[in-house]
Amino acid sequence: MLVTNIEIIPGKRVTKHLGLVQGSSVRAKHLGRDIMAGLKNIFGGELKGYTELLQESREEAMERMIQQAEAVGANAVLNVRFSTSSIAAGAAELFAYGTAVVLE
């Protein structure tokens, strides 16, 4: 499955447009990460626990988007974008979406 953030693939032709596909992951922080983040807020530096949390969420959202694309018969997802939103105190959603197509 080709997954890209560009709209047109050089040398390829879109033969079928299958519509929007999406995947999301909602994750909550845990106490250990909150304690380390609090210390980093005092001393500065990267919040590695949160970086890992977001990376895991991105991967899961992408995998769910790809599964949806495969289910509709796509061999590529073009113009992929990510979005995040706060769901509740300490929880956030990472949303991946793109256009499912068949490339020739």
Summary of the structure (lengths in Angstrom):
residues: 104
radius of gyration: 17.2
end to end distance: 12.8
largest distance: 54.4
contacts: 301
relative contact order: 0.34
helix: 36%
strand: 41%
